[in-house]
Amino acid sequence: MARGIEKLRDQGTSELGARANELAEQVFRLRFQLSTGQAEAVTKLRSARKDLARVKTLLRERELRKTDGK
């Protein structure tokens, strides 16, 4: 996923915020599917949660960088 994180780094903050919202909604839907017993939702859920964590990490890095004045 090293190439994927670089692609995310190239996106703007507003784009990352929108992507975080999309992923949060996707995680919600996948959790619902998992509760109904759809087995393939497990791997998709894991992937979506990791992607959401990556996006949130980048947003937090930018927030901290902005407050540090760098």
Phi and psi restraints in degrees (range 20) as a CNS / XPLOR table:
assign (resid 1 and name C) (resid 2 and name N)
       (resid 2 and name CA) (resid 2 and name C) 1.0 -59.9 20.0 2
assign (resid 2 and name N) (resid 2 and name CA)
       (resid 2 and name C) (resid 3 and name N) 1.0 -39.8 20.0 2
assign (resid 2 and name C) (resid 3 and name N)
       (resid 3 and name CA) (resid 3 and name C) 1.0 -68.7 20.0 2
assign (resid 3 and name N) (resid 3 and name CA)
       (resid 3 and name C) (resid 4 and name N) 1.0 -33.8 20.0 2
assign (resid 3 and name C) (resid 4 and name N)
       (resid 4 and name CA) (resid 4 and name C) 1.0 -66.5 20.0 2
assign (resid 4 and name N) (resid 4 and name CA)
       (resid 4 and name C) (resid 5 and name N) 1.0 -38.5 20.0 2
assign (resid 4 and name C) (resid 5 and name N)
       (resid 5 and name CA) (resid 5 and name C) 1.0 -68.5 20.0 2
assign (resid 5 and name N) (resid 5 and name CA)
       (resid 5 and name C) (resid 6 and name N) 1.0 -34.4 20.0 2
assign (resid 5 and name C) (resid 6 and name N)
       (resid 6 and name CA) (resid 6 and name C) 1.0 -66.7 20.0 2
assign (resid 6 and name N) (resid 6 and name CA)
       (resid 6 and name C) (resid 7 and name N) 1.0 -35.6 20.0 2
assign (resid 6 and name C) (resid 7 and name N)
       (resid 7 and name CA) (resid 7 and name C) 1.0 -65.2 20.0 2
assign (resid 7 and name N) (resid 7 and name CA)
       (resid 7 and name C) (resid 8 and name N) 1.0 -38.8 20.0 2
assign (resid 7 and name C) (resid 8 and name N)
       (resid 8 and name CA) (resid 8 and name C) 1.0 -68.2 20.0 2
assign (resid 8 and name N) (resid 8 and name CA)
       (resid 8 and name C) (resid 9 and name N) 1.0 -37.6 20.0 2
assign (resid 8 and name C) (resid 9 and name N)
       (resid 9 and name CA) (resid 9 and name C) 1.0 -62.6 20.0 2
assign (resid 9 and name N) (resid 9 and name CA)
       (resid 9 and name C) (resid 10 and name N) 1.0 -29.8 20.0 2
assign (resid 9 and name C) (resid 10 and name N)
       (resid 10 and name CA) (resid 10 and name C) 1.0 -75.0 20.0 2
assign (resid 10 and name N) (resid 10 and name CA)
       (resid 10 and name C) (resid 11 and name N) 1.0 -15.9 20.0 2
assign (resid 10 and name C) (resid 11 and name N)
       (resid 11 and name CA) (resid 11 and name C) 1.0 -79.9 20.0 2
assign (resid 11 and name N) (resid 11 and name CA)
       (resid 11 and name C) (resid 12 and name N) 1.0 155.4 20.0 2
assign (resid 11 and name C) (resid 12 and name N)
       (resid 12 and name CA) (resid 12 and name C) 1.0 -76.4 20.0 2
assign (resid 12 and name N) (resid 12 and name CA)
       (resid 12 and name C) (resid 13 and name N) 1.0 166.6 20.0 2
assign (resid 12 and name C) (resid 13 and name N)
       (resid 13 and name CA) (resid 13 and name C) 1.0 -63.5 20.0 2
assign (resid 13 and name N) (resid 13 and name CA)
       (resid 13 and name C) (resid 14 and name N) 1.0 -40.3 20.0 2
assign (resid 13 and name C) (resid 14 and name N)
       (resid 14 and name CA) (resid 14 and name C) 1.0 -66.8 20.0 2
assign (resid 14 and name N) (resid 14 and name CA)
       (resid 14 and name C) (resid 15 and name N) 1.0 -36.9 20.0 2
assign (resid 14 and name C) (resid 15 and name N)
       (resid 15 and name CA) (resid 15 and name C) 1.0 -65.7 20.0 2
assign (resid 15 and name N) (resid 15 and name CA)
       (resid 15 and name C) (resid 16 and name N) 1.0 -39.6 20.0 2
assign (resid 15 and name C) (resid 16 and name N)
       (resid 16 and name CA) (resid 16 and name C) 1.0 -65.8 20.0 2
assign (resid 16 and name N) (resid 16 and name CA)
       (resid 16 and name C) (resid 17 and name N) 1.0 -38.1 20.0 2
assign (resid 16 and name C) (resid 17 and name N)
       (resid 17 and name CA) (resid 17 and name C) 1.0 -62.7 20.0 2
assign (resid 17 and name N) (resid 17 and name CA)
       (resid 17 and name C) (resid 18 and name N) 1.0 -42.1 20.0 2
assign (resid 17 and name C) (resid 18 and name N)
       (resid 18 and name CA) (resid 18 and name C) 1.0 -65.8 20.0 2
assign (resid 18 and name N) (resid 18 and name CA)
       (resid 18 and name C) (resid 19 and name N) 1.0 -39.6 20.0 2
assign (resid 18 and name C) (resid 19 and name N)
       (resid 19 and name CA) (resid 19 and name C) 1.0 -64.8 20.0 2
assign (resid 19 and name N) (resid 19 and name CA)
       (resid 19 and name C) (resid 20 and name N) 1.0 -38.3 20.0 2
assign (resid 19 and name C) (resid 20 and name N)
       (resid 20 and name CA) (resid 20 and name C) 1.0 -63.1 20.0 2
assign (resid 20 and name N) (resid 20 and name CA)
       (resid 20 and name C) (resid 21 and name N) 1.0 -40.8 20.0 2
assign (resid 20 and name C) (resid 21 and name N)
       (resid 21 and name CA) (resid 21 and name C) 1.0 -64.3 20.0 2
assign (resid 21 and name N) (resid 21 and name CA)
       (resid 21 and name C) (resid 22 and name N) 1.0 -42.3 20.0 2
assign (resid 21 and name C) (resid 22 and name N)
       (resid 22 and name CA) (resid 22 and name C) 1.0 -61.7 20.0 2
assign (resid 22 and name N) (resid 22 and name CA)
       (resid 22 and name C) (resid 23 and name N) 1.0 -44.6 20.0 2
assign (resid 22 and name C) (resid 23 and name N)
       (resid 23 and name CA) (resid 23 and name C) 1.0 -67.9 20.0 2
assign (resid 23 and name N) (resid 23 and name CA)
       (resid 23 and name C) (resid 24 and name N) 1.0 -37.5 20.0 2
assign (resid 23 and name C) (resid 24 and name N)
       (resid 24 and name CA) (resid 24 and name C) 1.0 -63.1 20.0 2
assign (resid 24 and name N) (resid 24 and name CA)
       (resid 24 and name C) (resid 25 and name N) 1.0 -40.2 20.0 2
assign (resid 24 and name C) (resid 25 and name N)
       (resid 25 and name CA) (resid 25 and name C) 1.0 -66.5 20.0 2
assign (resid 25 and name N) (resid 25 and name CA)
       (resid 25 and name C) (resid 26 and name N) 1.0 -39.8 20.0 2
assign (resid 25 and name C) (resid 26 and name N)
       (resid 26 and name CA) (resid 26 and name C) 1.0 -64.3 20.0 2
assign (resid 26 and name N) (resid 26 and name CA)
       (resid 26 and name C) (resid 27 and name N) 1.0 -41.4 20.0 2
assign (resid 26 and name C) (resid 27 and name N)
       (resid 27 and name CA) (resid 27 and name C) 1.0 -61.4 20.0 2
assign (resid 27 and name N) (resid 27 and name CA)
       (resid 27 and name C) (resid 28 and name N) 1.0 -41.8 20.0 2
assign (resid 27 and name C) (resid 28 and name N)
       (resid 28 and name CA) (resid 28 and name C) 1.0 -60.0 20.0 2
assign (resid 28 and name N) (resid 28 and name CA)
       (resid 28 and name C) (resid 29 and name N) 1.0 -47.5 20.0 2
assign (resid 28 and name C) (resid 29 and name N)
       (resid 29 and name CA) (resid 29 and name C) 1.0 -63.9 20.0 2
assign (resid 29 and name N) (resid 29 and name CA)
       (resid 29 and name C) (resid 30 and name N) 1.0 -40.0 20.0 2
assign (resid 29 and name C) (resid 30 and name N)
       (resid 30 and name CA) (resid 30 and name C) 1.0 -68.4 20.0 2
assign (resid 30 and name N) (resid 30 and name CA)
       (resid 30 and name C) (resid 31 and name N) 1.0 -35.7 20.0 2
assign (resid 30 and name C) (resid 31 and name N)
       (resid 31 and name CA) (resid 31 and name C) 1.0 -64.9 20.0 2
assign (resid 31 and name N) (resid 31 and name CA)
       (resid 31 and name C) (resid 32 and name N) 1.0 -36.9 20.0 2
assign (resid 31 and name C) (resid 32 and name N)
       (resid 32 and name CA) (resid 32 and name C) 1.0 -65.6 20.0 2
assign (resid 32 and name N) (resid 32 and name CA)
       (resid 32 and name C) (resid 33 and name N) 1.0 -44.3 20.0 2
assign (resid 32 and name C) (resid 33 and name N)
       (resid 33 and name CA) (resid 33 and name C) 1.0 -60.5 20.0 2
assign (resid 33 and name N) (resid 33 and name CA)
       (resid 33 and name C) (resid 34 and name N) 1.0 -39.6 20.0 2
assign (resid 33 and name C) (resid 34 and name N)
       (resid 34 and name CA) (resid 34 and name C) 1.0 -64.1 20.0 2
assign (resid 34 and name N) (resid 34 and name CA)
       (resid 34 and name C) (resid 35 and name N) 1.0 -38.0 20.0 2
assign (resid 34 and name C) (resid 35 and name N)
       (resid 35 and name CA) (resid 35 and name C) 1.0 -69.2 20.0 2
assign (resid 35 and name N) (resid 35 and name CA)
       (resid 35 and name C) (resid 36 and name N) 1.0 -22.6 20.0 2
assign (resid 35 and name C) (resid 36 and name N)
       (resid 36 and name CA) (resid 36 and name C) 1.0 -88.6 20.0 2
assign (resid 36 and name N) (resid 36 and name CA)
       (resid 36 and name C) (resid 37 and name N) 1.0 0.1 20.0 2
assign (resid 36 and name C) (resid 37 and name N)
       (resid 37 and name CA) (resid 37 and name C) 1.0 94.0 20.0 2
assign (resid 37 and name N) (resid 37 and name CA)
       (resid 37 and name C) (resid 38 and name N) 1.0 17.4 20.0 2
assign (resid 37 and name C) (resid 38 and name N)
       (resid 38 and name CA) (resid 38 and name C) 1.0 -85.1 20.0 2
assign (resid 38 and name N) (resid 38 and name CA)
       (resid 38 and name C) (resid 39 and name N) 1.0 109.5 20.0 2
assign (resid 38 and name C) (resid 39 and name N)
       (resid 39 and name CA) (resid 39 and name C) 1.0 -66.2 20.0 2
assign (resid 39 and name N) (resid 39 and name CA)
       (resid 39 and name C) (resid 40 and name N) 1.0 -33.2 20.0 2
assign (resid 39 and name C) (resid 40 and name N)
       (resid 40 and name CA) (resid 40 and name C) 1.0 -69.1 20.0 2
assign (resid 40 and name N) (resid 40 and name CA)
       (resid 40 and name C) (resid 41 and name N) 1.0 -13.0 20.0 2
assign (resid 40 and name C) (resid 41 and name N)
       (resid 41 and name CA) (resid 41 and name C) 1.0 -69.3 20.0 2
assign (resid 41 and name N) (resid 41 and name CA)
       (resid 41 and name C) (resid 42 and name N) 1.0 -19.2 20.0 2
assign (resid 41 and name C) (resid 42 and name N)
       (resid 42 and name CA) (resid 42 and name C) 1.0 -63.3 20.0 2
assign (resid 42 and name N) (resid 42 and name CA)
       (resid 42 and name C) (resid 43 and name N) 1.0 -50.1 20.0 2
assign (resid 42 and name C) (resid 43 and name N)
       (resid 43 and name CA) (resid 43 and name C) 1.0 -70.4 20.0 2
assign (resid 43 and name N) (resid 43 and name CA)
       (resid 43 and name C) (resid 44 and name N) 1.0 -37.1 20.0 2
assign (resid 43 and name C) (resid 44 and name N)
       (resid 44 and name CA) (resid 44 and name C) 1.0 -66.2 20.0 2
assign (resid 44 and name N) (resid 44 and name CA)
       (resid 44 and name C) (resid 45 and name N) 1.0 -38.9 20.0 2
assign (resid 44 and name C) (resid 45 and name N)
       (resid 45 and name CA) (resid 45 and name C) 1.0 -63.6 20.0 2
assign (resid 45 and name N) (resid 45 and name CA)
       (resid 45 and name C) (resid 46 and name N) 1.0 -45.2 20.0 2
assign (resid 45 and name C) (resid 46 and name N)
       (resid 46 and name CA) (resid 46 and name C) 1.0 -60.2 20.0 2
assign (resid 46 and name N) (resid 46 and name CA)
       (resid 46 and name C) (resid 47 and name N) 1.0 -44.9 20.0 2
assign (resid 46 and name C) (resid 47 and name N)
       (resid 47 and name CA) (resid 47 and name C) 1.0 -64.5 20.0 2
assign (resid 47 and name N) (resid 47 and name CA)
       (resid 47 and name C) (resid 48 and name N) 1.0 -43.1 20.0 2
assign (resid 47 and name C) (resid 48 and name N)
       (resid 48 and name CA) (resid 48 and name C) 1.0 -65.9 20.0 2
assign (resid 48 and name N) (resid 48 and name CA)
       (resid 48 and name C) (resid 49 and name N) 1.0 -39.1 20.0 2
assign (resid 48 and name C) (resid 49 and name N)
       (resid 49 and name CA) (resid 49 and name C) 1.0 -65.7 20.0 2
assign (resid 49 and name N) (resid 49 and name CA)
       (resid 49 and name C) (resid 50 and name N) 1.0 -39.6 20.0 2
assign (resid 49 and name C) (resid 50 and name N)
       (resid 50 and name CA) (resid 50 and name C) 1.0 -66.6 20.0 2
assign (resid 50 and name N) (resid 50 and name CA)
       (resid 50 and name C) (resid 51 and name N) 1.0 -42.0 20.0 2
assign (resid 50 and name C) (resid 51 and name N)
       (resid 51 and name CA) (resid 51 and name C) 1.0 -62.9 20.0 2
assign (resid 51 and name N) (resid 51 and name CA)
       (resid 51 and name C) (resid 52 and name N) 1.0 -41.1 20.0 2
assign (resid 51 and name C) (resid 52 and name N)
       (resid 52 and name CA) (resid 52 and name C) 1.0 -62.4 20.0 2
assign (resid 52 and name N) (resid 52 and name CA)
       (resid 52 and name C) (resid 53 and name N) 1.0 -41.2 20.0 2
assign (resid 52 and name C) (resid 53 and name N)
       (resid 53 and name CA) (resid 53 and name C) 1.0 -63.5 20.0 2
assign (resid 53 and name N) (resid 53 and name CA)
       (resid 53 and name C) (resid 54 and name N) 1.0 -39.6 20.0 2
assign (resid 53 and name C) (resid 54 and name N)
       (resid 54 and name CA) (resid 54 and name C) 1.0 -62.2 20.0 2
assign (resid 54 and name N) (resid 54 and name CA)
       (resid 54 and name C) (resid 55 and name N) 1.0 -45.1 20.0 2
assign (resid 54 and name C) (resid 55 and name N)
       (resid 55 and name CA) (resid 55 and name C) 1.0 -65.3 20.0 2
assign (resid 55 and name N) (resid 55 and name CA)
       (resid 55 and name C) (resid 56 and name N) 1.0 -44.2 20.0 2
assign (resid 55 and name C) (resid 56 and name N)
       (resid 56 and name CA) (resid 56 and name C) 1.0 -63.7 20.0 2
assign (resid 56 and name N) (resid 56 and name CA)
       (resid 56 and name C) (resid 57 and name N) 1.0 -36.2 20.0 2
assign (resid 56 and name C) (resid 57 and name N)
       (resid 57 and name CA) (resid 57 and name C) 1.0 -63.7 20.0 2
assign (resid 57 and name N) (resid 57 and name CA)
       (resid 57 and name C) (resid 58 and name N) 1.0 -44.7 20.0 2
assign (resid 57 and name C) (resid 58 and name N)
       (resid 58 and name CA) (resid 58 and name C) 1.0 -63.4 20.0 2
assign (resid 58 and name N) (resid 58 and name CA)
       (resid 58 and name C) (resid 59 and name N) 1.0 -40.9 20.0 2
assign (resid 58 and name C) (resid 59 and name N)
       (resid 59 and name CA) (resid 59 and name C) 1.0 -63.2 20.0 2
assign (resid 59 and name N) (resid 59 and name CA)
       (resid 59 and name C) (resid 60 and name N) 1.0 -40.7 20.0 2
assign (resid 59 and name C) (resid 60 and name N)
       (resid 60 and name CA) (resid 60 and name C) 1.0 -67.3 20.0 2
assign (resid 60 and name N) (resid 60 and name CA)
       (resid 60 and name C) (resid 61 and name N) 1.0 -40.2 20.0 2
assign (resid 60 and name C) (resid 61 and name N)
       (resid 61 and name CA) (resid 61 and name C) 1.0 -58.1 20.0 2
assign (resid 61 and name N) (resid 61 and name CA)
       (resid 61 and name C) (resid 62 and name N) 1.0 -44.3 20.0 2
assign (resid 61 and name C) (resid 62 and name N)
       (resid 62 and name CA) (resid 62 and name C) 1.0 -67.4 20.0 2
assign (resid 62 and name N) (resid 62 and name CA)
       (resid 62 and name C) (resid 63 and name N) 1.0 -37.1 20.0 2
assign (resid 62 and name C) (resid 63 and name N)
       (resid 63 and name CA) (resid 63 and name C) 1.0 -63.4 20.0 2
assign (resid 63 and name N) (resid 63 and name CA)
       (resid 63 and name C) (resid 64 and name N) 1.0 -44.6 20.0 2
assign (resid 63 and name C) (resid 64 and name N)
       (resid 64 and name CA) (resid 64 and name C) 1.0 -67.9 20.0 2
assign (resid 64 and name N) (resid 64 and name CA)
       (resid 64 and name C) (resid 65 and name N) 1.0 -38.6 20.0 2
assign (resid 64 and name C) (resid 65 and name N)
       (resid 65 and name CA) (resid 65 and name C) 1.0 -64.1 20.0 2
assign (resid 65 and name N) (resid 65 and name CA)
       (resid 65 and name C) (resid 66 and name N) 1.0 -36.5 20.0 2
assign (resid 65 and name C) (resid 66 and name N)
       (resid 66 and name CA) (resid 66 and name C) 1.0 -68.5 20.0 2
assign (resid 66 and name N) (resid 66 and name CA)
       (resid 66 and name C) (resid 67 and name N) 1.0 -39.6 20.0 2
assign (resid 66 and name C) (resid 67 and name N)
       (resid 67 and name CA) (resid 67 and name C) 1.0 -76.1 20.0 2
assign (resid 67 and name N) (resid 67 and name CA)
       (resid 67 and name C) (resid 68 and name N) 1.0 -24.8 20.0 2
assign (resid 67 and name C) (resid 68 and name N)
       (resid 68 and name CA) (resid 68 and name C) 1.0 -80.1 20.0 2
assign (resid 68 and name N) (resid 68 and name CA)
       (resid 68 and name C) (resid 69 and name N) 1.0 -14.8 20.0 2
assign (resid 68 and name C) (resid 69 and name N)
       (resid 69 and name CA) (resid 69 and name C) 1.0 82.7 20.0 2
assign (resid 69 and name N) (resid 69 and name CA)
       (resid 69 and name C) (resid 70 and name N) 1.0 17.4 20.0 2
